[in-house]
């Protein structure tokens, strides 16, 4: 499905028909200039699906949302920053109180509310600022670009940029829009942040099919982002589908309509995932490792992630050092069945291509040109295993002094 | 076997009877002040065993040594620094030429030579400096502390300290000595370093039993060291046993004599492994994660390594930040079957103990006292899973600005 047509559109989480959003400062953060509570609301109940952290230590809102999505429907998303609501005795009570308060104000069932949190761990999340903030949140709901902006701002932690994208495509003769907001996976002082993503679409699609499409999209995008290898307690990706586009409901994970939807959802997730990788803590460079010629898809994913997660590769990229030995080494310690003597490695940036390794051995290159290629802010690391037809991409960033400062410098 | 008596002794790899060593500057390194070629020689053929990198991309000397140790005997070890002899077309020829030249000069079979290399990857290792250096290497062989020192210096890369230790114990009424030298697992610019360890003992022990003891010791020591999670192409640990102590040969991996030997070998490996961890690139602190109360040994090892390998934990320790959320998170994403609600976490240093998490939740502590405890240069991270009887320790170091500088700053 390479020839799917779609176009970028503004509006983020409000691009699709049937959705409103808002973001406020509720008081959870001390800094009154920072928004800390977001609401995304659908005009009516939606098909809904979610994917969550695989960490055994997961936050209360993850547990509550997982349960609320079991029936495949939801209508509203409430998300706070500043506190992860994780590892505290009253976490579930707080997450449930939040859902009930919002549901009551919106006159919807509590189990149609998705709740998420990000911020400090091990500190009880106060309910008052949230419950007291709900009327203002609802009052401010708008179907507008600026409303999506406010929601995107309210979920940020150490992110330096808002992350919101949307695309439109045609499905069954109708214009379908898919948009989303997300926040990064970098970790914040004094505790951990998280990767959160909320997607909305006006596509008509059955819950089970929506879930299949989401799982598939996440596997090749968000799951291929590695900023520091750590997996948070709160990671959450959800999608709400209102059906307001008026297309014939997609009821199977096959066929032309499904393929288009899945392709555009995948592209949205990739765009959001790349934005997260590029905005990794302290990052100066976006790194993309493209593995080709692997024996199977799983190996390809494992190989690409191993390269992108290596602290030695990440620091070498920070230093614009064409150190392919560290790359072949990272491919080697995956445990995948690879043939070293077949591996080709090259770097690619806006400045051009730089082959550095052929058949597992050194390939001569000019150090000055290498410096030029690797001094760009987006570097592709191309690893051709020459041993099959499968490929994968992984996304990450360089490891910098600034990462150490952000995560280590308690006193600042 | 907790009551094994043993004492530290000087002499490193020359502590045991029957061994001589030397280290020279052969010209592989440009800096003439740095030794770059080491020889360790036994007076006669020894029982021998080795453990090697599991990286699929392994260096030629690893391939050659693995083959030479198949028969369980060896008599000499030659090791160069400055070049890893990895990922080049002529690597095997060079490693074999080295073994043959040394074997011929010593009048021993080539397959009784252990060869190892560490340094730059992907650049052909020149044979001339090595072959030409062999007469001087042999001439200078001595059974002395300073000879072990020279060998230990010659295998160093970014190591800031020589690493050599030895212990004596009594086995079957005879004094048995076990000593070794090693170099760190930190990685060097412009290419990768490696973890190398050479152990000698005068214990009489059969090759197969020696191998069992070595595998067992390495599992809980060198394999539990994580500086940056990367596994080199050249990692090698070998042991030579001369039998000169005159004890009745140990022929089974059980019984009192074996238990004593295994305990002292294990202690030596742990001492060397801790020295590697403390001297990790840019490290300011030695970190030891002790997991207790785990369901089984494998889980305990996985949990301890996950904590010690987390970039977030490592930067928090650099910043003396009692950030237990990052620790419980690292325990959670191992995939081990753990019960969050049972986990207790504490920090320990020379300044005292600092409990920070009880039953998976926050435990109140004084921030000033925490700062004091965590500002020491040796920090234990104690994780009690309270869910079984098994435990493990992992060793590592903090992640610092200096690590990023060493590994990323091409221009310096």
Interface residues (C-beta under 8 A of the other chain):
Chain A: X54 X55 X56 X57 X58 X84 X86 X87 X88 X89 X120 X121 X122 X123 X187 X189 X190 X191 X192 X228 X229 X230 X231 X232 X233 X309 X310 X311 X312 X315 X316 X317 X318 X319 X320 X321 X323 X324 X325 X326 X328 X329 X330 X331 X332 X333 X334 X335 X336 X337 X338 X340 X357 X360 X361 X362 X371 X398 X399 X400 X401 X403 X404 X405 X407 X408 X409 X410 X411
Chain B: X54 X55 X56 X57 X58 X84 X86 X87 X88 X89 X120 X121 X122 X123 X187 X189 X190 X191 X192 X228 X229 X230 X231 X232 X233 X309 X310 X311 X312 X315 X316 X317 X318 X319 X320 X321 X323 X324 X325 X326 X328 X329 X330 X331 X332 X333 X334 X335 X336 X337 X338 X340 X357 X360 X361 X362 X371 X398 X399 X400 X401 X403 X404 X405 X407 X408 X409 X410 X411
